[in-house]
Amino acid sequence: MDAMTKPAPNPLLAGEVPPCFGLIEAAHIRPAVGQVLAAERAELERLAAVETPSIEWLRDTERLLERIHDVWSPVSHLNSVASTPELREAYNDCLAEVTAFFSDLGQNEGLFARFEALGASLPSEPEAELIRQSLRDFRLAGVALEGKDKEAYREISLEIAAKQAEFEQNLMDATDAFEHHEADAANLTGLPEQVLERASAAAAEKGLEGWLFKLDPPTYRSVMTHADSSALRERYYRAWVTRASDQGNPEWDNSPLIEDILKLRQRAAELLGFRNFAALSLAKKMAESETKVLEFLEDLAARCRSFAEKELKTVEQCASRRLDAWDVAYYSEKLKQKTLRIGDEELRAYFPLPRVLAGLFELTERLFGIRIEETTGPPLWHEAARIFALRNADGTPVGKLLTDFYARPNKRGGAWMDGCTNRSRLGPLERDPIAHLVCNFAPPSKGAPSFITHNDVVTLFHEFGHSLHHLLTEIDYPSIAGINGVAWDAVELPSQFFENYAWHPDVLRSISSHRDTGEPIPDDKIDTLIASRTFLAGLAMLRQIEFALFDFMLHSRTEPATRDEVQALLDDIRARVGVMPTPAFNRFQCTFGHIFGGGYAAGYYSYKWAEVLAADAFAAFEETGAFDPETALSFRRAILAVGGSRDAMESFIAFRGRPPVLDPLLRQAGIID
């Protein structure tokens, strides 16, 4: 290297907002994380020694957390959307360091004492709520533990983080490894042209004749819903439900990790004085007790089960036989086409993603006066990723939205929203929020845009609701701004609320444009689509209740379950609550990333809990008008703007004028009139 040539700056330390994702390499991660953590450990010591904490001291603690977030958030995001072996290795190495830092922070007695002292001086809201949550989190991090117990809790936190990351990586590897090569077109009848085009191109890339199929979510759903070949559906079903399990490559078997994670969580709960992990989890949620959660789920299951049984019987009558697990989606689609005279692929032709996005943005302006336009910025992680700027009606900036819509290898499955940058008004740290919105839709093909199913439309609206929650916050402290600090069983309220607009006639017209004619979806098809919302709704709801009961009962045990006991519990819940056929080789638990890789452990019930809130909230719009500006402004102020700065139930009551009720959800699902 020339003596005068300076090394390129580390993009993780450049302070760009949003970060220059496209310039970040695996080699940048360790130096950046190490440098920032060292600096913040020194700052932590200074903050813990301050004699008289003040509001400015509180802001200093927030700035410390944001500096770490600025480095670690891009790394975590890249590990999810653009994973490579080198990046994964660096991520796993640094994950231990980051987890250790936050464990040490949570157990810092000096910092805890200063939060207590500042709380005693009775600051005004939202500072009081920030302090209340911080003191709770200190206690849940083991600040009151002593000696060996404190160190044990720290080690457990490190182990859980590492094993959860390994769980997700095993699932990604097992999914990416699957291939199905098909040379006989007769075995592919029923599959949509879009899927066949992608498979043909994949085969050509490898010099193969015919078609090469992967196990990405769009392909899996298409095969299960449309493939006429029962053998192909069975092959795909087996591959999907045995991923990362003892039924496949032992290198990626998540069964031992599940056992380890459950043991570690139970030990952590016991160290903090809780009888089980479910009780520990509820310390940050709206639900008052384990009993309340189980009563809620059991009551909902009882209301839905007979309804779901009738639905399954109707599907079986359509098939003229009892169904195997890989038949249900296929014959459900046949029944929908027969009874409603509309199918997923017919609807897909009306929803090109660019038009859906444009209509979604128009809806946001209509409701909240927010204008959204694509903009330029630093290089992102993939050519398909895009940047959108949000502005208020008066032109003042709100924030930015970074999108990544298409499935590809080395990208985590599913759909999610995450915070790239948090809103901050902290003196030297003044900036607007930035959100990631990630999906796994089928990518464009042959120069045509991606056409998505209506289910995909609902998913997009869901994640966009999360994004608005993050972006429309008016709270100045990052830890309680947007989705941060919101009770976990209330955080799905804005997302599930926003799903309702994916079914509204005016919105459907605005987001649709037929593949051949460019015309919006006609009124007769809108009526049929809306009628389809309750099609097999009981089966869909019961399936989610099964998952929620499995999660909560698994974490309500005081003795961690072995892999056999995990399977036995799941089998028992299916037999008692469910109605769908499930073969013995099904290993759903090994793919349940929400609870074993993400943050939903003992909290998957949150989807149904928050769905009650969302249905009741949308009922307010049904009473005043779906686009009523005053109701929308009230929702923005009472729910979206306040983030985690006050109790979630208080926020709901501020909007609705009363606590939530269950009936709007049951009416929405067609279970009651």
BELKAJO-V593441 format. One record per pair of residues at least 12 apart in sequence whose C-alpha atoms are under 7 Angstrom apart, sorted by the first residue. I is the first residue (numbers start at 0). GAP is how many residues later the second one is. D is the distance in Angstrom with one decimal. If there is no record, write none. Layout:
BEGIN
i=<I:I>
gap=<GAP:GAP>
d=<D:D>
END
This chain:
BEGIN
i=<9:10:10:11:11:11:12:18:19:19:19:20:20:20:21:21:21:25:25:25:28:29:29:32:35:39:46:47:47:48:52:52:53:58:61:61:72:74:79:79:80:80:80:81:81:81:82:82:95:95:98:99:102:102:105:105:105:106:106:106:106:107:108:111:111:114:114:118:125:128:128:129:129:139:141:148:152:155:155:159:159:162:162:163:163:164:166:166:166:166:167:167:169:169:170:170:170:171:173:173:173:174:174:175:175:177:177:178:178:178:179:179:179:180:180:180:181:181:181:182:182:182:186:187:187:188:188:189:189:189:190:190:190:190:194:198:198:198:199:215:216:216:217:217:219:223:223:223:224:224:224:225:232:233:236:240:240:240:241:241:242:243:243:244:244:253:254:254:257:258:258:258:261:262:264:265:274:275:275:275:275:276:276:277:277:277:277:277:280:283:283:284:284:284:285:285:296:296:300:300:300:303:303:304:306:307:307:308:310:314:314:314:317:317:318:323:324:324:339:343:346:346:347:347:347:347:348:348:348:349:349:349:349:349:349:350:350:350:350:350:350:351:351:351:351:351:352:352:352:352:354:354:354:355:355:357:358:358:358:359:366:366:366:367:367:368:368:369:369:369:369:370:370:370:370:371:371:371:371:372:372:372:373:373:373:374:374:374:383:384:384:384:385:385:385:386:386:386:386:387:387:387:388:397:397:397:398:398:398:398:399:399:399:400:400:400:401:401:401:402:402:402:403:403:403:404:404:404:404:405:405:405:405:405:406:406:406:406:412:413:413:414:414:414:415:415:415:415:416:416:416:416:416:416:416:417:417:417:418:418:418:419:419:419:420:420:420:421:421:422:422:422:423:423:423:424:424:425:432:433:434:434:434:436:456:457:457:460:460:460:461:461:461:461:462:463:464:464:464:465:465:468:468:468:468:469:469:471:471:472:472:472:472:473:473:474:479:479:479:480:480:481:481:482:482:483:483:484:485:485:485:486:487:488:488:488:488:489:489:489:491:491:492:492:492:492:493:495:495:496:496:496:502:504:508:533:533:536:541:542:545:545:545:545:547:547:549:549:550:550:550:551:551:554:611:611:612:614:614:615:615:615:616:618:633:634:637:637:637:638:638>
gap=<18:12:13:12:20:59:19:359:358:359:360:358:359:360:357:358:359:60:61:64:61:60:64:38:32:24:64:62:63:61:61:65:64:367:415:416:347:16:331:332:329:330:331:299:328:329:327:328:62:66:59:58:38:51:32:35:37:31:34:35:36:35:34:23:26:16:20:12:519:516:517:350:515:132:130:122:115:108:112:101:104:94:98:432:433:432:87:90:429:430:425:429:74:82:72:73:420:240:69:70:78:40:68:39:233:36:37:33:34:35:32:33:34:30:31:32:28:29:30:26:27:28:42:39:41:38:39:36:37:38:31:32:35:36:24:12:13:14:12:191:196:223:223:224:16:102:105:106:104:105:108:104:93:92:89:345:346:347:344:345:348:346:347:342:345:336:308:335:338:302:303:304:298:297:12:294:283:279:280:281:282:278:279:12:274:277:278:324:321:203:204:202:203:204:201:203:248:252:241:244:276:234:238:237:231:230:231:270:225:16:17:20:13:17:12:257:256:257:188:109:106:107:103:104:105:106:102:165:166:162:163:164:165:170:171:100:101:102:160:161:162:97:98:99:100:161:96:97:98:99:156:157:158:155:156:153:148:151:152:151:260:262:265:264:265:23:24:20:21:22:23:19:20:21:22:16:17:18:19:15:16:17:13:14:15:12:13:14:20:17:18:19:16:17:18:13:14:15:16:12:13:14:12:34:73:74:33:34:35:72:33:34:35:33:34:35:33:34:35:33:34:35:33:34:35:33:34:35:36:33:34:35:36:37:33:34:35:36:27:25:26:23:24:25:21:22:23:47:18:19:20:21:46:49:50:17:18:19:15:16:17:14:15:16:12:13:14:12:56:53:55:58:52:53:54:51:52:50:38:37:32:35:36:26:45:41:44:37:38:41:33:34:36:37:32:31:29:30:33:28:29:13:14:25:171:12:13:168:169:167:168:169:170:167:168:167:163:164:165:162:163:161:162:160:161:159:160:159:157:158:162:161:118:114:117:120:121:116:120:158:115:118:117:118:120:121:120:115:118:117:118:121:27:21:12:135:136:132:36:35:27:28:31:32:56:57:20:23:50:51:53:50:51:47:50:53:47:49:50:44:45:48:39:45:21:20:13:16:17:12:13>
d=<6.1:6.4:5.9:6.9:6.3:5.6:6.4:6.9:5.1:5.4:6.3:6.1:4.7:5.2:4.8:4.6:4.7:5.8:4.6:6.3:6.4:6.5:6.5:6.6:6.6:6.4:6.8:4.8:4.5:6.8:6.1:6.0:6.6:6.0:6.9:6.9:6.4:6.9:5.6:5.2:6.7:4.3:6.1:6.9:5.7:5.7:5.1:6.5:5.9:7.0:5.9:6.4:6.7:5.8:4.9:5.1:6.3:6.4:6.1:5.7:4.0:6.4:6.2:6.8:6.7:6.4:6.9:6.1:5.5:5.9:6.3:6.6:6.9:6.8:6.4:6.8:6.1:6.1:6.8:6.1:6.7:6.4:6.9:5.9:4.4:6.2:6.0:6.8:6.9:5.9:6.4:5.6:6.0:4.9:6.6:5.4:6.4:6.1:5.7:5.6:6.5:5.9:6.6:6.8:6.1:6.0:6.1:6.7:5.6:4.9:5.7:5.0:6.5:5.8:4.5:6.3:5.9:5.2:6.4:6.4:4.5:6.3:6.0:6.4:7.0:6.2:5.8:5.3:4.9:5.4:6.8:6.6:5.4:5.2:6.6:4.8:4.7:5.2:6.3:6.6:6.8:6.9:6.2:5.7:6.7:6.6:6.0:5.9:5.1:4.3:6.4:5.9:5.8:5.5:5.8:5.3:5.6:5.5:6.1:5.3:6.6:6.0:6.8:6.5:5.7:5.4:6.2:6.3:6.9:6.7:5.7:6.1:5.6:5.3:6.0:6.6:6.4:6.7:5.7:6.3:5.3:5.5:6.5:7.0:6.6:5.1:5.1:5.3:6.2:5.8:6.8:4.7:5.5:5.7:6.1:6.2:6.4:6.9:6.2:6.6:6.8:5.5:6.5:6.9:5.7:4.5:4.7:6.2:5.8:6.3:5.9:6.5:6.9:6.2:6.2:6.2:5.3:5.8:6.2:6.1:6.5:6.7:5.8:5.3:4.5:6.6:6.3:5.6:5.2:5.1:5.1:4.2:6.2:7.0:6.3:5.4:5.7:6.9:6.8:5.0:6.2:6.2:5.7:4.2:6.3:6.8:6.8:5.7:5.8:6.5:5.4:6.2:6.8:4.2:6.4:6.9:7.0:5.1:4.5:6.9:5.9:6.2:5.8:6.6:6.7:6.1:5.2:6.5:5.6:4.8:5.9:5.6:5.2:6.3:6.7:6.4:5.6:4.6:6.6:5.4:5.5:6.8:5.8:4.1:6.1:5.6:5.4:6.2:6.4:6.9:5.4:4.7:5.7:5.3:6.9:6.9:5.8:4.7:6.6:5.5:5.0:6.4:6.4:6.3:6.7:6.9:5.1:5.0:5.5:6.0:6.7:4.7:6.5:5.7:4.9:6.1:6.1:4.8:6.1:6.0:4.8:5.9:6.4:4.8:6.3:5.6:4.5:5.6:5.9:6.2:4.6:4.6:5.8:5.1:4.1:5.6:6.1:6.6:6.5:6.3:6.1:5.4:4.2:6.4:6.2:5.3:6.6:6.1:6.9:5.4:4.6:6.2:5.7:6.4:6.3:5.9:5.1:6.8:6.3:4.7:6.0:5.3:5.2:6.0:5.1:4.8:6.8:6.5:5.5:6.4:5.8:6.6:5.1:5.8:5.6:4.7:6.8:7.0:5.6:6.8:6.0:6.8:7.0:6.6:6.7:5.6:5.7:5.9:5.3:6.7:4.4:5.7:6.0:5.3:6.0:6.8:5.2:4.0:5.4:6.1:5.0:5.4:6.2:6.5:4.9:3.9:5.4:6.1:5.6:5.9:4.0:6.1:6.0:5.0:6.3:6.3:6.2:4.5:5.4:5.0:6.0:4.4:6.8:5.7:6.6:6.8:5.8:4.3:6.3:4.2:6.7:6.4:6.8:6.9:4.1:6.3:6.0:6.9:5.3:6.5:6.4:5.5:5.1:6.6:6.1:5.0:6.9:6.2:5.7:4.5:6.5:6.2:6.1:6.3:5.8:5.2:5.5:5.8:6.5:6.9:6.5:6.7:6.8:6.7:5.0:4.7:5.9:6.8:6.7:5.6:6.6:4.7:7.0:5.9:5.7:5.6:5.9:5.5:5.2:6.3:6.7:5.5:6.7:6.8:6.2:6.1:5.5:5.9:5.5:5.8:6.9>
END
